[in-house]
Amino acid sequence: MRGSERSAGHEALGGSLAAKAPGIWAEVLEKLRTSVSDYAFDQWFGQIREVAWSESDGLTLGVPNLFVRDWIMTHYGESLRKGLLAVVGHNIPFEFVVDPEIKPSTAPTTPSDAPVVARNEVQVEKITVEAIPRTKLNEKYSFRSFIVGPSNNVAAAAAQAVAENPGKVYNPFFIYGGSGLGKTHLLHAVGNHILEKNPRARVVPTSAEAFLNEFLTLLRRGRMEEFRRKFREDVDVLMIDDIQFLRREAQETQNELFHTFNELHGAQKAIILTSDMPPHELDNLEERLRTRFASGMTADVKEPPFEVKVAILKRKAELDRITLPDDVAHFIASAFTRNVRELEGALTRLAATAQLTRRPLTREVAEEVLKDQLPRKQAINYDHVIRVVAEHYGLHSDDLKGDKRTKNVAHARAVAMFLCKKLVQNASYPSVAKAFTDKHHTTVLAAVEKIAERRAQDANLARELVALERTVSEGR
C-alpha cells in the first residue's frame, strides 16, 4: 500500500487521469457508507475517483491534491482496507495518484452522482463560511466573577494585565491546568474586558477543534483567503481554547497556525491560548509551535484550596440569587474536590431540586440530593486502582502484578502504574513498584512517562484515562 503521488502514472494514462466508469470502487463505497460517518463519506470519499483496477496490480484511485490523500490515509486508511477486503475477498494493494482533472468540489458526489443533501436538507454547495459555528464570548465570565486564590493568582494577575494592554505585555499568554479549574473563564474574561474598554476591538475566540474544522472546510473550497482574513487580518486578539486538541496528524493546520502566530505576533496583536498541560508537554504539536507558545507568559491554574472553593460557591450563589447557608457551602466544598465546574454543577442541581420540591436548603437536603454524585469516601489505595484497571481490560489483578509481557497485559499494567502514581496519596515510584510484586521503581517511572507521552498524542487513550480515573475515584 502506497499513498504517494506517482508521475509515471500520469504518463501511462496519456497525461490525464479522468475518472472511468464505476467499477470496483462503487462497490467499495457502498461498504464504506456503513462504516464511516455521513460527514466523512460526503466530504472526503466523494472526491475519490477510480483510475485503474486489476487483480494483479490492485486499485489506483485519483484524488484532487496531496492534502486529501494524506487526510484520507491518516484517518480512513484502515476503513479503506477493510472495504476492499469485503468486496474482493482478499487483501489487495491500492494507491493514490493526484488527478489534475479532479477539482476539490464544494458538493462532493456520492456513487450515484446525486447531490449530497445535509440532514436539514440544505444543499452542501449552498453552505457558506458564515454557516460554520462560531465561538462566542460568554458574558458571564468576567474578572468580577472570578475568585482569586493562591492556586490561580498568577494566572489571574497576568490575565488582567493582558486585558489592559493586549498585545503589548505577556504576548503570547498561555494558561494551562486541569479541566474545570477556570482556564476558559479567564480566557473569556480577558476578551470581555477588552471589549468593555474598546467595543470596536476585533476579538476572535475559538477552540483548537473549531480552528481545525474551519481550516479544512475553507481549504477544500479553495477559500483560504477568507480563513486568513478572519484569523490574521480582521483580528486584534486571537484566543484559542484547548490547544492540546490540535491533533498531530493535522500537519497543514499546524503549519497555518505557525504562520498565523508569526504574523499576529509581529504586528503586536494579542495571542491567548489555553491547554491542559504546559507547552513543553504538548508532544502532539510541532516543536516550533511549542517554543513560540512558551516564548511569552505561561501561568497555571491548580485545584483551589478549601477556602477558595467556599468563596466560589458563595459568589455563584450570590450571582444566581441563591441563599446558601455556610454549612451547606462547606459540605459541597469538602465533598467535591476535583474541579470548580464540579462544584458549581453540584450547587446548581441542589438549588434547583430544593426550589422544585419547596424544601429548605439544608445540609441534610444536600446530602440526600447529591448522594449519587458524592465521591468515594475511603482513600484510594493501590489494590483498588489495580483491580479497576484490570477489570476494565478484562484481566485479573494478578495479571498486572505478575510478569506476563503480552501486549494487552503490558499496556494495562502501564496504565495501572500511571494511575497509581497519580491517584494514590503520597505515592512514590518505589511504593508503586512494591504494589506490583516488588518490581523495580525504574519500571514504574518508564511506564508513567510512556503513558503520559501517549496520552498527549492519542485522544482515545486520553478519554479512556479520564473515564478510568473517574471510576477509580468513585469506587464503581
N, C-alpha and C positions, 0 to 999 in steps of 0.2 A: 504494500500500500504506500503510495506516494502522494504528496499534496503540493507538488511544485509545478511552476509554470514550465511548459515544455515547448520551446520554439520549434523543434523538429516536427512536432505535431501540426503546427500551422502549415508547414511546407507540404507535409503528406496530404493535407486536406485542401491543397490548392490555395492556401492563403486565407481561407475562410472556414470558420467552424460553425456555420449556421446550423441551427437545431434540425435534426432529422425527424422523421415520422416517429410518433411514440412507439417505443419498443419495451424493453425490459424495465426501463426507468419508470414508465407509467405504472407498472405493477408494483415496483418498489415504493412508489409514492403512496399507493393505496395502503401498503403495510405501515408506512411511516405516519400516515394520518391518525392512526390509533395509538401511536406510541410517543408522539410529541404534542406539545400544546398547540392550540389553534394559531396562536400568535407566531410561534416558531415555524409552523407549516406555511402560513401565508407569507410571512415576511422574509424567510430565508430559503426554504425549499422551492418556493415559487420562482426563484431566479435561476435554478439549475436546469440545464438542457442536456439531453443525451447527445453525445458526439459520435461515439463508436462503441460497438459491443461485439464480442465474440467469445466463445467458450475458452479458446486458447489464450487470448490476450486480455480478457477481462473487460471492464467497463470504463470508458472515458467520459467524463462529464464536463460540460462547459459552464463557467461562471463569469460574471462581468468584470471582476477585478480580484486582486490578491487578498484584499481585506475580507471579502465574502468567503473566499476559500478558507482562509485561516480561521475565521469565526466558526464556520460550519465544522471544520475538522476538530477544533478545540472543544466545542460544545456538543456536537452531534455525531462525531466520528463513530462512536460505538453504536448509536442508533442506526446509522447507515449500514454498518457491517452486519447488524442483526437483520435489517430489512432485506439486504441482498441474500443472506443465508436462507431466510424464509422463502424467498422466491425461487432461487436457483437450487437450493438443497445442499449446497456445499460452499465453503469459503472460496471467494474469487478475488483477484486483485482489482483495485479500482484507483483511479487517479483523477485529478482536476487539471484542466487547462483553461487559460484565460481566453475567452472568445470575444474579440473586439466588436462583434455584431450584437452581443447581448448588452443592453443598457440597463443600469440599475433603475428599475421602474418604481413608480410611486404606488402602483397597484399590482403586486405580483400575481401571476395567474396560477390557478390550480391545474391538475392534469387535464381537465376538460376545457381549459381556457375560459372558464366562466369568470365574470368579475367577482373579486373577493368582496364579501359583504361582512361588515363587522356585526357584532351581536346586536347592536342597536339599529342595524340596517342602514347605517350611514356608509356610503361607498368609501373605501380606503383612500382612493385618489383625491377625495374631497377633504381629507383631514389636513389641516394646516398646522404650522408650528404653534399657533395660538391654542390649539386643542391639547397640546402636551401639558399635563398637570404642572402647575407652578407651586413652589413652596412659598407660603406667605408668613409674615411675621406674626407671632402670637402676641396680641396686645396685653395679655395677662402677665407675660414675662417681662418684668421690669426690675430695675435695681431696687426700687422701693419694696417689692415683694420678695426679694432675695435675702435670706437670712445669712449673715456673715459670721463665721466662727473660725477657730484655728485650723479646721480641715480644708477651708476654701478661701481664706483671707487674701492670700497672694493672688489667686486667680481673679477674685472679685476686684481687688485694687487695680490690677493690670487691665481688666475689662473696662473699668471706669476711665482709666487713662486713655485707652484706645478710643472710647466713645467720645471723649472730649477733643482728641486730636487724631482722628482717623488717618492712617497712612503716614503720619509724622512720627509716632512713637510705637515701639513694640510691633514692628511690621516685618514678617508675619506674626500673628498672635495665635499660638497653638495651645488649646485646652485639652487635657486628657484626664481620664479617670473612669471608674466603673459605671455601669449602666444605672440610670436613675439618680445620679448624685448632683445634677444641676448644670451639666455642661450646656445642654440645649437652652436652658433658662438664661444662662449668661450670654450665650450667643445672640438670642433674640433681644435680650435687654440692651446689648450694645446697639443693635440695629434700631430699636425703638427710640433710644436716647438720641442717636444721630438724627433721626427723622424729626424728633421733637425740636431739636436745635435748628435743623435745616430741612424743611419739608420737601425741598427740591432735590435733596441728595438722592443719588441713584444707588439704592441698597438692593443687592441681589442675593437673597438667601436660597440655598438649595441643599440637597444631600448628595453624597457620592453616587448613590444609585440613580437619582434623577439626572445628575450631570452625565452619567454614562448613557442612560436611555436617550436623553436629548441629543447627545453627540451621535449615537448610532442612527437615530431617526433622520436627522438632518444630513448626515453623511450619505446615507442611502439615497436620499432625494436630491443629492447634488446641491445642497443649500447651506454649505458650510459658512458662507458669508453671514448668514443670519445668526448662526451659532457664535461666531467670533464677534459679531456686533453686540450681541447680548452680554457675553462674558468678558469682553476685552474693551470695547469702545463705550457702550452705554452703561458704564458701571463706575461708581466711586468706591463702593465697598462690596467685596465678594466674600460671602460666608458659606462654607461647605461643612455640613454636619456629617459625622460618622465617616470620616475619610478612610477608615480602615476597611470599608466595604468596597473600595475600588479594587476590583479583582486583578490578580497577577496577569491573567491572560488578556486583559484589556489594554494591550500594548499601544494601540493607536490612541486610545483615550488618555493614557498616561502621558504620551508624547504631547498631546494637545494641552493637557493640564500644565505640563512643564513650560511650554511656550506662553500659555496664558499667565502663569505665575510670573515669569520673567518680564512680560510686557507691563503687567499691573504694578509690579514692584518697582520697575524702572520709572514708572510715571507717578510714583508715590501714592498709588491707590491702595486702600486698606485690604488686607487679606486675613481672614479669621477662619480657623479650622478647629474642629473637634474630633476626638478619637478616643477609643477605649484603652489606648496604650501610647506611650511616648514615641516620638518619631523614629528613634533608632531601633525600635522593636517591630516596625511595620515592614516585615520581610516580604509582603506581597507587593510592595511598591519599589520602584527603581531607586537605586542609591542616590541619584542626582536629585530626586524629589525629596527623599528623606533629609538630605543635607540642607536643602532650602527650607524645609519646614522647621528645622531646628536652628535656622540662622537668626531668628528673631527672639521672641519671648515665649518660653514654654512654661506652663503652670498646670499643676494637677489639682484635682478635687478628690478628696478622700471621704470615707464614711464619717458623717458628723458625730460628735460625742453626744451623750445623753441630753445635756442641757440645750444644745442646739436643736436636737430633734424636738424637744418640747416647745422651743421657741418657734420652730417651723409650723408645728401643729397649731399653736396659738395664732400665728399670723394667718394661716389658711382659714381657721375658724372665724377670725375677725373679718376677713375679706368676704367669706361666704355667709356672714351673719349667723354663725352657729355659736350657741352658748356652750362652751367646753369647760367642764369642771377640771380642776388641776389633777385630781386622782385619775380621771379618765385619760387625760393627756399623758400622764406618767405611765399608765398601763400600756398605752399604744406604743410609746417611745421605747419601753422596755421589751415589749413583745416582738416588735418588727424592727429588725436590725440590719437588713440588707441594704436598703437604699431609701432615698427620700420619696420617690414615686410610690413605693410600697406603703409608706406612712400616710401619704395624702390619700391614697386609694382606700385605706382602711378607715380613715376619718370620713370620707365621702359616703362609703357604704353604711357606716354606723349612723351617721346623721340622717341619711335617707330612710333607713329602717325605723329609727326612732320616730321620725316625723310621720311616716305612713301608719305606724301602729299606735301613734299617740302615747308613746311611753317616754318617761324622762331619760335623759342621757346620763346614766349612772355606770359605775364600773361593772356592776352585775350584768347590766344590759350589754355592755361592751364585750364582756367575756362570752356571753351567750351568742351574740350576733357574729362575732369574729372567730368563734372556736374552730371552724373548719379552715381558717387561714393561719392560725397560730403555728409558728414553727415548733419543731420537736424540742421539748424542754431539756431532755438529758443531753449531756455533752457528747459530741461526735467522737467516736474512737476508731482506731484502725480497723478492727474486725468488722465494724458496721460498714465502713466505706468499701472494704474488700468484698463483702457479701453483696452489697448493692450493685457494684460493678460486675461481679461475676454473674449474678442473675440477669443483668442487662444483656450480657453477651452469651447467655445460655451455658454458662460454665459453673463449676463449683469453686468455692473459696480455696480449696486445696490445690486446684489447678494453678491459681495465681501465686500461691505461696510456694509451689513446687518448682521443678527445674525444666518443665516442658518448654520447648522453644518453637513450637509450631506458630505460624503467622498469627492466627486468631488469639492464641493464648498470650503471645508476646505483646500484642497490641493492647489487650485487655489489662495485662499486668502493668504496662507503662501508664495507661490511663489511671489505674488504681493508685499507683505511686504518685502521680501528679496530683490527684485529688486528696490523697492523704496528706501530702505536704501542704496543700492549700487550705484544707478544711479542719484538720485536727489541730486543736490549740497547742501551741508550743512545740509543734512538730519540728524535728531536725532530721537531716539526712541519715545519721546513724540510727535514730529511733525508728524511722520508717523502714530502713533496711532490716532491722531486727524483727519487725512485724511480718516481713516476708521471709520467714525462716532463716534469719541471720545472713541475708545477702550482704554484699559489700556496699558501703554507702556511696561509692562512685557509680555503682549500677543505678541507684536511685537518682543521683544527680544527672546522669546521662538520660534516663527516662523522662525526668521532669523537663529537661531542656528540649528533648526531642518533641514531646507533646506540645510544649509552648510554641515551638517553631512551626509545627504542623497546623496548630490552631490558627495562627496568623495567615496561613496560606489556604486552608481548607474551610470554607464556610459551613459545610455539613458537619465536620468534626466540631467546629466551634459551637454550633447549635446543640450537638449531642452532649458536649461537656456542660453546657448550661442546664440542659434537662437532667443530666446525672447529678449535678451539684444540687439542683432543687430537690431531687428525690432523696439524696443523702441528707440534706438539711431538714426536710420534712419528715424523714423517718418512714417513708412509704415503701 
